[in-house]
Amino acid sequence: MPIFDTHEHLMSEEERRLQNLDVFYLFSHYVGTDLVASGMTENDYDILFDQKIDIERRWNILFPHLENVRDTSYTQTILECVKNFDDIISVCCQEDIFKFEKKYNTSIYNLKDYINMIDKIFEDSVKKRYMLLKVVLAYSMSINFEEFTFAEADRVFAKLFKLVDFGFFDKIEGERSK
């Protein structure tokens, strides 16, 4: 898959990384003017970017207006291109693996199973005609990924099965012995 940077009329990467932004940021430029022109009040538009307000409430404000701007080129870019895959990249514990098994109707016992699941997700994304796969990890961490052999990566991945939830080692072992 080719990887490339894009030209956009949003803030620079350096500025963006210093801020705590969510998906509504994507609607902050050209799509925003389309939303207001199509009937969204300016007050509702401003609410979209207020992270003190529950994301579900903000989505409920946006959603009815999305149909009004669905066919603009700016909205098409967002709808067609921003499939976020951070969850599959940032798996950190056994609980995450269980969620993937349920979400993707698969069994994961090792790194090979996990990679097969990712391959299936990519294949399904191509069938759905996604043009890009977005990873927003760079907003919160370095994306300087080091290369490892498959055997090294498999050993690290196996350790995830000992992490029950966000880094609490061997919690499950203590629960099993009760």
C-alpha positions as CSV (number, residue, x, y, z in Angstrom):
1,M,0.0,0.0,0.0
2,P,1.5,3.3,-1.0
3,I,1.9,5.8,1.8
4,F,1.9,9.6,1.1
5,D,1.4,12.9,2.8
6,T,-1.4,15.2,1.6
7,H,-1.8,18.9,1.0
8,E,-4.6,20.2,3.1
9,H,-6.0,23.5,4.3
10,L,-6.1,22.5,7.9
11,M,-3.5,23.4,10.6
12,S,0.0,22.1,10.2
13,E,1.0,18.7,11.6
14,E,3.1,20.4,14.2
15,E,0.2,22.5,15.5
16,R,-2.3,19.6,15.3
17,R,-0.1,17.3,17.4
18,L,-0.1,19.9,20.2
19,Q,-3.9,19.9,20.4
20,N,-6.4,17.4,21.7
21,L,-8.6,16.9,18.6
22,D,-11.3,14.5,17.7
23,V,-13.0,13.4,14.5
24,F,-15.1,16.7,14.4
25,Y,-11.9,18.5,13.5
26,L,-12.3,17.1,10.0
27,F,-15.5,19.2,9.6
28,S,-13.8,22.4,10.7
29,H,-12.8,23.8,7.3
30,Y,-14.7,23.6,4.0
31,V,-17.3,21.1,5.2
32,G,-18.2,23.5,8.0
33,T,-19.3,26.2,5.6
34,D,-21.3,23.6,3.7
35,L,-23.0,22.5,6.9
36,V,-24.0,26.1,7.9
37,A,-25.1,26.9,4.3
38,S,-27.3,23.8,4.3
39,G,-29.1,24.7,7.5
40,M,-27.0,24.0,10.5
41,T,-27.0,26.9,13.0
42,E,-23.7,28.5,13.8
43,N,-24.4,27.7,17.5
44,D,-24.7,24.0,16.6
45,Y,-21.6,24.1,14.4
46,D,-19.6,25.6,17.3
47,I,-20.9,22.8,19.6
48,L,-19.3,20.2,17.3
49,F,-15.9,21.3,18.5
50,D,-16.6,21.7,22.2
51,Q,-15.0,18.5,23.7
52,K,-16.6,19.2,27.1
53,I,-19.8,18.1,25.4
54,D,-20.4,14.4,25.0
55,I,-19.3,13.1,21.6
56,E,-22.7,11.3,21.1
57,R,-24.6,14.6,21.6
58,R,-22.2,16.3,19.1
59,W,-22.8,13.4,16.6
60,N,-26.5,13.8,17.0
61,I,-26.2,17.4,16.0
62,L,-24.0,16.6,13.0
63,F,-25.8,13.5,11.7
64,P,-29.0,15.1,10.4
65,H,-27.0,17.7,8.4
66,L,-24.6,15.2,6.9
67,E,-27.1,14.1,4.4
68,N,-27.4,17.7,3.2
69,V,-23.7,17.9,2.4
70,R,-23.0,14.3,1.6
71,D,-22.4,14.9,-2.1
72,T,-20.0,17.9,-1.8
73,S,-16.4,17.2,-2.7
74,Y,-15.2,18.2,0.7
75,T,-17.6,15.8,2.5
76,Q,-16.8,13.0,0.0
77,T,-13.2,13.3,1.0
78,I,-14.0,12.7,4.6
79,L,-16.6,10.0,4.1
80,E,-14.5,8.0,1.6
81,C,-11.0,8.4,3.0
82,V,-11.0,8.4,6.8
83,K,-11.2,4.8,7.9
84,N,-9.3,4.8,11.2
85,F,-7.3,1.7,12.1
86,D,-5.7,2.9,15.3
87,D,-7.5,0.2,17.3
88,I,-5.7,-2.6,15.4
89,I,-2.3,-0.9,15.7
90,S,-2.5,0.0,19.3
91,V,-3.6,-3.4,20.8
92,C,-2.2,-3.5,24.3
93,C,-3.8,-6.3,26.3
94,Q,-5.8,-9.5,26.3
95,E,-9.1,-7.6,26.5
96,D,-8.3,-5.9,23.2
97,I,-7.7,-9.3,21.6
98,F,-11.1,-10.6,22.9
99,K,-12.8,-7.5,21.5
100,F,-11.3,-8.1,18.0
101,E,-12.3,-11.8,18.2
102,K,-15.9,-10.7,18.8
103,K,-15.9,-7.7,16.4
104,Y,-14.4,-9.6,13.5
105,N,-15.7,-13.1,14.3
106,T,-12.3,-14.7,14.5
107,S,-10.0,-16.5,16.9
108,I,-6.6,-15.1,17.7
109,Y,-4.1,-17.4,19.4
110,N,-0.9,-15.8,18.0
111,L,0.6,-13.1,15.9
112,K,-0.1,-15.0,12.6
113,D,-3.8,-15.1,13.5
114,Y,-3.7,-11.4,14.3
115,I,-2.0,-10.6,11.0
116,N,-4.6,-12.7,9.1
117,M,-7.4,-10.7,10.8
118,I,-5.7,-7.4,9.7
119,D,-5.4,-8.8,6.1
120,K,-9.1,-9.6,6.2
121,I,-9.9,-6.1,7.4
122,F,-7.9,-4.5,4.6
123,E,-9.5,-6.8,2.0
124,D,-13.0,-5.9,3.3
125,S,-12.0,-2.2,3.2
126,V,-11.0,-2.5,-0.4
127,K,-14.4,-4.1,-1.2
128,K,-16.1,-1.1,0.6
129,R,-14.0,1.1,-1.7
130,Y,-12.0,2.9,1.0
131,M,-9.4,5.0,-0.6
132,L,-7.2,5.5,2.4
133,L,-6.6,3.9,5.8
134,K,-5.9,6.6,8.4
135,V,-3.7,6.1,11.4
136,V,-3.9,9.0,13.9
137,L,-1.4,7.7,16.4
138,A,0.9,10.5,15.5
139,Y,-1.3,12.9,17.4
140,S,-0.4,11.1,20.6
141,M,2.9,9.3,20.1
142,S,5.8,8.9,17.8
143,I,5.2,6.9,14.7
144,N,8.9,5.9,14.3
145,F,8.1,2.1,14.0
146,E,11.2,-0.1,14.4
147,E,11.6,-3.3,12.3
148,F,11.6,-6.6,14.1
149,T,11.8,-10.2,12.9
150,F,8.5,-12.1,12.9
151,A,9.8,-14.3,15.8
152,E,10.6,-11.2,17.9
153,A,7.2,-9.7,17.2
154,D,5.5,-13.0,17.9
155,R,7.2,-13.2,21.4
156,V,6.1,-9.7,22.2
157,F,2.5,-10.4,21.0
158,A,2.3,-13.5,23.1
159,K,2.9,-11.3,26.2
160,L,-0.4,-9.5,25.5
161,F,-2.3,-12.6,26.6
162,K,-0.8,-12.0,30.1
163,L,-2.0,-8.4,30.1
164,V,-5.6,-8.5,31.1
165,D,-6.4,-4.8,30.9
166,F,-4.1,-1.9,30.2
167,G,-0.9,-3.2,31.7
168,F,-1.9,-5.1,34.8
169,F,0.3,-8.2,34.6
170,D,-1.0,-11.5,35.7
171,K,-4.3,-10.1,37.1
172,I,-6.1,-13.1,35.5
173,E,-3.8,-15.6,37.2
174,G,-4.8,-14.1,40.6
175,E,-8.4,-14.3,39.7
176,R,-8.1,-17.9,38.5
177,S,-6.6,-19.0,41.8
178,K,-9.5,-17.6,43.8
